[in-house]
Amino acid sequence: MIRTSRVFAGLAVAVVVTAGAATVAGRGAQDKASAQPTPNPNGWQLPADAADKKSPIEADEKVLAAGKSVFKDKCQKCHGPGGLGDGPDADPDARPDMDLTVAKRADRNPDGVVFYKVMNGRKRPKMPAFKEELNEQQVWQVVAYVQSLRKKS
């Protein structure tokens, strides 16, 4: 009788511990999921606070030159040498969206938004993600350069 009570007590403790671990693991997965960028209707993977993210570097001549170099290597084939969306690999149907010089888009594309667009890319219209190819410094450099292409209104 005593032995049976101990077995049931041990099982009860095991159930409680297992349920608690599952809850903690579920919370961890939930926290991890909320930290991940979420897709928006345009296919971009942007965190909710993307527009508030500020560049940690100042857009001086050296940064703009480095950004232009990254742009030429990674972006020009689609966005074109002047950022007009007229590169040889550009999607002709998406050319207006690929034009980085349009001033009216500046408010919708502050530095943090452009940063996450470059890092995460999207499927349609296709833009590759560069988070595996570029470090954060390089992405911020290309963000500075791209922002310098906007036509002044």
N, CA, C and O of each residue as an XYZ file, in Angstrom:
612
protein
N       0.821     -1.176      0.000
C       0.000      0.000      0.000
C       0.873      1.250      0.000
O       0.631      2.160     -0.793
N       1.882      1.319      0.871
C       2.775      2.467      0.939
C       3.552      2.594     -0.360
O       3.757      3.691     -0.880
N       3.982      1.443     -0.874
C       4.741      1.449     -2.112
C       3.883      2.000     -3.261
O       4.398      2.766     -4.076
N       2.633      1.650     -3.355
C       1.718      2.118     -4.397
C       1.535      3.620     -4.288
O       1.515      4.312     -5.306
N       1.399      4.145     -3.059
C       1.241      5.591     -2.858
C       2.468      6.338     -3.349
O       2.353      7.397     -3.966
N       3.645      5.787     -3.074
C       4.877      6.433     -3.535
C       4.956      6.445     -5.062
O       5.409      7.428     -5.650
N       4.522      5.372     -5.703
C       4.537      5.297     -7.165
C       3.605      6.358     -7.740
O       3.970      7.080     -8.668
N       2.371      6.448     -7.170
C       1.428      7.461     -7.655
C       1.952      8.869     -7.403
O       1.801      9.746     -8.254
N       2.556      9.092     -6.259
C       3.119     10.412     -5.946
C       4.244     10.734     -6.922
O       4.356     11.867     -7.390
N       5.073      9.746     -7.228
C       6.163      9.950     -8.185
C       5.628     10.252     -9.571
O       6.168     11.107    -10.272
N       4.563      9.554     -9.975
C       3.949      9.815    -11.277
C       3.347     11.213    -11.317
O       3.463     11.908    -12.326
N       2.716     11.623    -10.245
C       2.110     12.954    -10.184
C       3.177     14.028    -10.333
O       2.982     14.998    -11.065
N       4.304     13.864     -9.645
C       5.396     14.829     -9.747
C       5.939     14.847    -11.184
O       6.216     15.918    -11.724
N       6.091     13.681    -11.797
C       6.596     13.593    -13.164
C       5.653     14.302    -14.135
O       6.112     14.988    -15.050
N       4.351     14.145    -13.948
C       3.373     14.799    -14.818
C       3.466     16.318    -14.669
O       3.471     17.034    -15.670
N       3.539     16.815    -13.442
C       3.627     18.242    -13.188
C       4.919     18.817    -13.785
O       4.891     19.868    -14.425
N       6.040     18.136    -13.579
C       7.321     18.600    -14.105
C       7.286     18.614    -15.630
O       7.742     19.575    -16.250
N       6.749     17.554    -16.240
C       6.676     17.478    -17.695
C       5.772     18.571    -18.243
O       6.119     19.207    -19.238
N       4.628     18.806    -17.624
C       3.708     19.854    -18.071
C       4.368     21.221    -17.941
O       4.222     22.066    -18.824
N       5.081     21.444    -16.862
C       5.774     22.721    -16.668
C       6.848     22.936    -17.712
O       6.998     24.039    -18.237
N       7.591     21.894    -18.013
C       8.646     21.995    -19.025
C       8.043     22.283    -20.395
O       8.594     23.068    -21.167
N       6.923     21.655    -20.696
C       6.255     21.892    -21.974
C       5.776     23.340    -22.066
O       5.874     23.963    -23.123
N       5.263     23.868    -20.968
C       4.804     25.257    -20.947
C       5.976     26.206    -21.167
O       5.873     27.149    -21.951
N       7.083     25.963    -20.483
C       8.267     26.810    -20.637
C       8.793     26.707    -22.056
O       9.144     27.723    -22.656
N       8.854     25.504    -22.605
C       9.328     25.317    -23.974
C       8.397     26.027    -24.946
O       8.860     26.639    -25.909
N       7.094     25.953    -24.708
C       6.119     26.640    -25.556
C       6.318     28.148    -25.502
O       6.253     28.823    -26.529
N       6.562     28.679    -24.303
C       6.814     30.113    -24.164
C       8.085     30.509    -24.887
O       8.129     31.557    -25.531
N       9.119     29.685    -24.792
C      10.374     29.975    -25.479
C      10.175     30.036    -26.984
O      10.704     30.925    -27.652
N       9.406     29.086    -27.519
C       9.131     29.081    -28.949
C       8.303     30.300    -29.334
O       8.521     30.901    -30.386
N       7.351     30.661    -28.475
C       6.510     31.821    -28.736
C       7.359     33.096    -28.718
O       7.206     33.949    -29.591
N       8.261     33.233    -27.723
C       9.129     34.400    -27.647
C      10.022     34.482    -28.877
O      10.224     35.560    -29.437
N      10.559     33.334    -29.294
C      11.433     33.283    -30.457
C      10.655     33.678    -31.707
O      11.163     34.409    -32.557
N       9.412     33.188    -31.815
C       8.591     33.509    -32.976
C       8.259     34.995    -33.020
O       8.260     35.591    -34.097
N       7.976     35.605    -31.871
C       7.638     37.020    -31.868
C       8.857     37.880    -32.173
O       8.701     39.018    -32.617
N      10.060     37.374    -31.950
C      11.268     38.124    -32.245
C      11.614     38.058    -33.735
O      12.365     38.896    -34.234
N      11.074     37.078    -34.435
C      11.348     36.923    -35.849
C      10.552     37.951    -36.649
O       9.442     38.313    -36.258
N      11.106     38.423    -37.762
C      10.352     39.328    -38.615
C       9.091     38.650    -39.121
O       9.090     37.445    -39.373
N       8.033     39.406    -39.269
C       6.789     38.867    -39.779
C       6.541     39.422    -41.172
O       6.860     40.578    -41.449
N       5.973     38.602    -42.050
C       5.746     39.073    -43.407
C       4.628     40.109    -43.443
O       3.673     40.030    -42.671
N       4.753     41.079    -44.345
C       3.665     42.019    -44.545
C       3.026     41.717    -45.895
O       3.531     40.859    -46.619
N       1.944     42.384    -46.259
C       1.237     42.043    -47.502
C       2.096     42.148    -48.760
O       1.783     41.522    -49.773
N       3.166     42.925    -48.709
C       4.032     43.060    -49.878
C       5.146     42.020    -49.919
O       6.006     42.067    -50.799
N       5.137     41.093    -48.984
C       6.112     40.016    -48.979
C       7.391     40.306    -48.221
O       8.264     39.442    -48.147
N       7.529     41.494    -47.655
C       8.733     41.833    -46.897
C       8.674     41.244    -45.503
O       7.598     41.167    -44.911
N       9.808     40.830    -44.971
C       9.930     40.313    -43.604
C      10.432     41.467    -42.731
O      11.636     41.702    -42.635
N       9.513     42.175    -42.104
C       9.867     43.359    -41.325
C       9.371     43.238    -39.893
O       8.207     42.904    -39.672
N      10.230     43.501    -38.921
C       9.742     43.538    -37.543
C       8.872     44.786    -37.358
O       8.990     45.755    -38.107
N       8.012     44.745    -36.363
C       7.088     45.848    -36.123
C       7.809     47.177    -35.921
O       7.277     48.228    -36.278
N       8.999     47.143    -35.360
C       9.729     48.377    -35.072
C      10.770     48.727    -36.144
O      11.682     49.510    -35.880
N      10.646     48.166    -37.330
C      11.637     48.399    -38.392
C      11.787     49.887    -38.709
O      12.906     50.367    -38.893
N      10.690     50.610    -38.774
C      10.753     52.031    -39.131
C      11.484     52.856    -38.075
O      11.984     53.942    -38.368
N      11.545     52.345    -36.857
C      12.200     53.076    -35.768
C      13.698     52.780    -35.661
O      14.422     53.484    -34.956
N      14.156     51.751    -36.353
C      15.578     51.379    -36.270
C      16.431     52.434    -36.977
O      16.178     52.791    -38.127
N      17.416     52.907    -36.283
C      18.294     53.956    -36.819
C      19.647     53.373    -37.181
O      20.137     52.445    -36.538
N      20.233     53.930    -38.212
C      21.561     53.495    -38.629
C      22.595     53.870    -37.568
O      22.581     54.988    -37.052
N      23.482     52.946    -37.247
C      24.538     53.248    -36.280
C      25.733     53.966    -36.914
O      26.684     54.320    -36.218
N      25.687     54.180    -38.233
C      26.804     54.835    -38.913
C      26.335     56.133    -39.565
O      25.180     56.269    -39.968
N      27.253     57.066    -39.655
C      26.954     58.343    -40.309
C      27.260     58.228    -41.796
O      28.274     57.654    -42.193
N      26.377     58.777    -42.604
C      26.518     58.666    -44.056
C      27.495     59.708    -44.589
O      27.093     60.673    -45.238
N      28.770     59.506    -44.312
C      29.797     60.413    -44.833
C      30.299     59.874    -46.180
O      29.811     58.854    -46.666
N      31.259     60.555    -46.767
C      31.765     60.163    -48.086
C      32.322     58.743    -48.109
O      32.110     57.999    -49.067
N      33.025     58.379    -47.060
C      33.630     57.041    -46.985
C      32.544     55.957    -46.933
O      32.642     54.937    -47.616
N      31.520     56.187    -46.124
C      30.411     55.225    -45.999
C      29.656     55.129    -47.325
O      29.320     54.030    -47.768
N      29.390     56.267    -47.958
C      28.683     56.249    -49.239
C      29.489     55.528    -50.317
O      28.921     54.809    -51.139
N      30.801     55.715    -50.316
C      31.658     55.013    -51.287
C      31.628     53.505    -51.040
O      31.546     52.719    -51.983
N      31.695     53.112    -49.784
C      31.629     51.675    -49.451
C      30.255     51.116    -49.829
O      30.155     50.012    -50.365
N      29.204     51.879    -49.548
C      27.850     51.451    -49.903
C      27.674     51.317    -51.405
O      27.025     50.386    -51.884
N      28.253     52.250    -52.142
C      28.179     52.186    -53.610
C      28.881     50.927    -54.122
O      28.416     50.292    -55.069
N      29.988     50.576    -53.498
C      30.725     49.375    -53.891
C      29.887     48.116    -53.645
O      29.828     47.229    -54.497
N      29.247     48.042    -52.486
C      28.370     46.902    -52.175
C      27.205     46.883    -53.156
O      26.850     45.831    -53.687
N      26.612     48.048    -53.395
C      25.485     48.155    -54.321
C      25.889     47.639    -55.702
O      25.160     46.863    -56.320
N      27.044     48.074    -56.177
C      27.517     47.661    -57.502
C      27.682     46.147    -57.576
O      27.351     45.528    -58.586
N      28.193     45.561    -56.504
C      28.437     44.116    -56.466
C      27.164     43.292    -56.292
O      27.013     42.247    -56.924
N      26.250     43.752    -55.441
C      25.101     42.927    -55.066
C      23.757     43.390    -55.620
O      22.853     42.572    -55.787
N      23.606     44.665    -55.905
C      22.280     45.216    -56.195
C      22.106     45.712    -57.629
O      21.003     45.678    -58.174
N      23.191     46.168    -58.229
C      23.128     46.825    -59.522
C      22.544     45.938    -60.619
O      21.875     46.439    -61.523
N      22.785     44.639    -60.552
C      22.306     43.764    -61.633
C      20.777     43.771    -61.759
O      20.242     43.470    -62.826
N      20.092     44.106    -60.695
C      18.629     44.232    -60.761
C      18.181     45.700    -60.726
O      17.354     46.121    -61.535
N      18.730     46.468    -59.791
C      18.288     47.849    -59.614
C      18.922     48.815    -60.608
O      18.475     49.956    -60.721
N      19.958     48.383    -61.334
C      20.607     49.241    -62.322
C      21.637     50.155    -61.688
O      21.624     50.358    -60.474
N      22.531     50.708    -62.497
C      23.628     51.518    -61.962
C      23.165     52.771    -61.226
O      23.839     53.223    -60.301
N      22.038     53.333    -61.615
C      21.526     54.530    -60.946
C      20.369     54.249    -60.020
O      19.755     55.178    -59.496
N      20.054     52.958    -59.803
C      18.956     52.583    -58.917
C      17.578     52.747    -59.535
O      16.583     52.820    -58.815
N      17.506     52.805    -60.865
C      16.231     53.042    -61.550
C      15.413     51.772    -61.792
O      14.322     51.838    -62.358
N      15.928     50.625    -61.369
C      15.215     49.364    -61.592
C      15.422     48.826    -62.988
O      14.622     48.024    -63.470
N      16.479     49.254    -63.640
C      16.708     48.899    -65.042
C      17.944     48.039    -65.257
O      18.560     48.090    -66.321
N      18.306     47.253    -64.257
C      19.445     46.361    -64.404
C      19.135     45.201    -65.330
O      17.965     44.934    -65.604
N      20.156     44.499    -65.823
C      19.932     43.399    -66.767
C      19.125     42.234    -66.177
O      18.491     41.496    -66.931
N      19.135     42.054    -64.869
C      18.364     40.969    -64.247
C      17.049     41.453    -63.647
O      16.390     40.706    -62.925
N      16.663     42.687    -63.936
C      15.436     43.260    -63.365
C      14.201     42.555    -63.900
O      14.165     42.117    -65.050
N      13.200     42.453    -63.055
C      11.897     41.928    -63.454
C      11.141     43.075    -64.128
O      10.787     44.045    -63.457
N      10.887     42.988    -65.431
C      10.249     44.103    -66.133
C       8.881     44.467    -65.548
O       8.483     45.631    -65.585
N       8.167     43.488    -65.014
C       6.853     43.755    -64.431
C       6.948     44.505    -63.102
O       5.981     45.132    -62.671
N       8.100     44.440    -62.461
C       8.270     45.069    -61.146
C       9.158     46.310    -61.202
O       9.528     46.858    -60.164
N       9.495     46.747    -62.398
C      10.439     47.860    -62.534
C      10.033     49.096    -61.724
O      10.892     49.677    -61.061
N       8.781     49.519    -61.745
C       8.430     50.708    -60.950
C       8.735     50.526    -59.456
O       9.139     51.478    -58.787
N       8.546     49.320    -58.936
C       8.833     49.051    -57.525
C      10.333     48.949    -57.264
O      10.783     49.140    -56.134
N      11.089     48.656    -58.281
C      12.536     48.487    -58.130
C      13.294     49.801    -58.261
O      14.495     49.859    -57.995
N      12.596     50.851    -58.670
C      13.211     52.168    -58.822
C      13.433     52.765    -57.438
O      12.477     53.123    -56.749
N      14.678     52.870    -57.040
C      15.037     53.345    -55.707
C      15.147     54.862    -55.628
O      15.459     55.405    -54.568
N      14.895     55.549    -56.731
C      15.068     56.994    -56.754
C      13.787     57.773    -56.473
O      13.833     58.999    -56.367
N      12.661     57.106    -56.352
C      11.368     57.776    -56.196
C      11.267     58.433    -54.817
O      11.239     57.750    -53.793
N      11.213     59.757    -54.807
C      11.207     60.531    -53.557
C       9.985     60.244    -52.696
O      10.088     60.229    -51.470
N       8.832     60.018    -53.316
C       7.601     59.824    -52.519
C       7.627     58.537    -51.692
O       6.806     58.372    -50.790
N       8.552     57.630    -51.983
C       8.662     56.400    -51.188
C       9.560     56.572    -49.964
O       9.638     55.671    -49.129
N      10.225     57.691    -49.846
C      11.177     57.898    -48.748
C      10.514     57.756    -47.378
O      11.095     57.146    -46.480
N       9.323     58.300    -47.201
C       8.649     58.208    -45.897
C       8.306     56.772    -45.529
O       8.326     56.414    -44.351
N       7.993     55.943    -46.524
C       7.661     54.536    -46.265
C       8.898     53.668    -46.111
O       8.803     52.515    -45.688
N      10.053     54.214    -46.452
C      11.287     53.438    -46.442
C      12.408     54.130    -45.684
O      13.444     54.456    -46.264
N      12.203     54.359    -44.372
C      13.311     54.913    -43.592
C      14.436     53.876    -43.494
O      14.281     52.732    -43.921
N      15.556     54.293    -42.930
C      16.746     53.437    -42.878
C      16.465     52.026    -42.364
O      16.910     51.051    -42.969
N      15.735     51.906    -41.259
C      15.492     50.587    -40.667
C      14.703     49.671    -41.587
O      14.977     48.473    -41.653
N      13.726     50.220    -42.297
C      12.936     49.416    -43.235
C      13.822     48.932    -44.381
O      13.770     47.759    -44.752
N      14.629     49.823    -44.938
C      15.522     49.427    -46.025
C      16.513     48.372    -45.531
O      16.817     47.419    -46.247
N      17.016     48.545    -44.302
C      17.935     47.579    -43.708
C      17.322     46.173    -43.712
O      17.954     45.218    -44.165
N      16.095     46.051    -43.206
C      15.462     44.726    -43.140
C      15.091     44.191    -44.521
O      15.098     42.979    -44.735
N      14.771     45.071    -45.450
C      14.483     44.611    -46.809
C      15.739     44.004    -47.438
O      15.671     42.962    -48.091
N      16.869     44.652    -47.241
C      18.129     44.124    -47.779
C      18.497     42.822    -47.070
O      18.903     41.858    -47.719
N      18.360     42.787    -45.756
C      18.722     41.584    -44.999
C      17.848     40.386    -45.356
O      18.359     39.283    -45.553
N      16.526     40.596    -45.442
C      15.589     39.482    -45.555
C      15.060     39.210    -46.952
O      14.588     38.104    -47.216
N      15.123     40.181    -47.856
C      14.612     39.982    -49.202
C      13.132     39.642    -49.219
O      12.435     39.814    -48.219
N      12.660     39.163    -50.348
C      11.278     38.687    -50.483
C      11.175     37.807    -51.708
O      12.063     37.789    -52.560
N      10.064     37.068    -51.783
C       9.882     36.118    -52.880
C       9.305     36.766    -54.131
O       9.766     36.479    -55.236
N       8.281     37.655    -53.979
C       7.608     38.243    -55.133
C       7.358     39.704    -54.936
O       6.800     40.063    -53.900
N       7.723     40.583    -55.840
C       8.749     40.305    -56.819
C      10.049     39.951    -56.108
O      10.330     40.429    -55.009
N      10.805     39.132    -56.741
C      11.978     38.539    -56.111
C      13.055     39.568    -55.777
O      13.458     40.386    -56.604
N      13.498     39.485    -54.531
C      14.702     40.189    -54.110
C      15.422     39.246    -53.162
O      14.848     38.808    -52.165
N      16.674     38.930    -53.464
C      17.390     37.994    -52.586
C      17.651     38.588    -51.206
O      17.788     39.801    -51.048
N      17.717     37.715    -50.223
C      18.110     38.109    -48.869
C      19.637     38.106    -48.820
O      20.282     37.199    -49.347
N      20.202     39.120    -48.187
C      21.657     39.224    -48.135
C      22.228     38.988    -46.742
O      23.409     39.245    -46.504
N      21.400     38.502    -45.821
C      21.879     38.310    -44.446
C      22.984     37.269    -44.338
O      23.733     37.275    -43.361
N      23.103     36.390    -45.302
C      24.165     35.381    -45.290
C      25.415     35.863    -46.031
O      26.493     35.291    -45.863
N      25.279     36.902    -46.844
C      26.391     37.372    -47.669
C      27.041     38.659    -47.163
O      28.228     38.895    -47.391
N      26.258     39.484    -46.479
C      26.749     40.777    -46.021
C      26.665     40.866    -44.505
O      25.743     40.325    -43.894
N      27.632     41.551    -43.901
C      27.520     41.781    -42.465
C      26.688     43.049    -42.245
O      26.375     43.763    -43.198
N      26.335     43.323    -40.997
C      25.469     44.470    -40.705
C      26.090     45.784    -41.169
O      25.389     46.654    -41.686
N      27.386     45.930    -40.988
C      28.075     47.159    -41.407
C      27.890     47.386    -42.908
O      27.596     48.501    -43.340
N      28.063     46.334    -43.695
C      27.903     46.457    -45.139
C      26.466     46.804    -45.512
O      26.227     47.600    -46.420
N      25.514     46.205    -44.809
C      24.109     46.508    -45.095
C      23.826     47.972    -44.783
O      23.174     48.655    -45.573
N      24.310     48.468    -43.633
C      24.092     49.885    -43.301
C      24.767     50.788    -44.329
O      24.242     51.857    -44.639
N      25.906     50.386    -44.858
C      26.580     51.181    -45.884
C      25.730     51.253    -47.153
O      25.579     52.322    -47.743
N      25.181     50.122    -47.565
C      24.353     50.131    -48.770
C      23.049     50.876    -48.515
O      22.519     51.508    -49.428
N      22.524     50.817    -47.303
C      21.326     51.601    -46.955
C      21.630     53.086    -47.139
O      20.843     53.809    -47.749
N      22.756     53.538    -46.620
C      23.138     54.946    -46.753
C      23.244     55.331    -48.229
O      22.770     56.392    -48.637
N      23.862     54.471    -49.017
C      24.013     54.773    -50.441
C      22.656     54.813    -51.141
O      22.371     55.744    -51.894
N      21.829     53.813    -50.896
C      20.506     53.757    -51.529
C      19.682     54.987    -51.151
O      19.006     55.566    -52.001
N      19.736     55.384    -49.888
C      18.975     56.561    -49.464
C      19.491     57.810    -50.180
O      18.727     58.752    -50.389
N      20.753     57.836    -50.555
C      21.306     58.995    -51.258
C      20.828     59.064    -52.707
O      20.975     60.106    -53.346
N      20.261     57.982    -53.239
C      19.777     57.956    -54.620
C      18.409     58.607    -54.782
O      18.019     58.953    -55.897
N      17.679     58.777    -53.689
C      16.317     59.338    -53.776
C      16.351     60.728    -54.397
O      17.163     61.577    -54.030
N      15.444     60.934    -55.347
C      15.319     62.256    -55.959
C      14.809     63.232    -54.905
O      13.957     62.886    -54.087
N      15.315     64.406    -54.930
C      14.845     65.423    -53.997
C      13.509     65.957    -54.486
O      13.339     66.262    -55.666
N      12.545     66.067    -53.543
C      11.224     66.556    -53.951
C      11.128     68.055    -53.921
O      10.078     68.613    -54.238
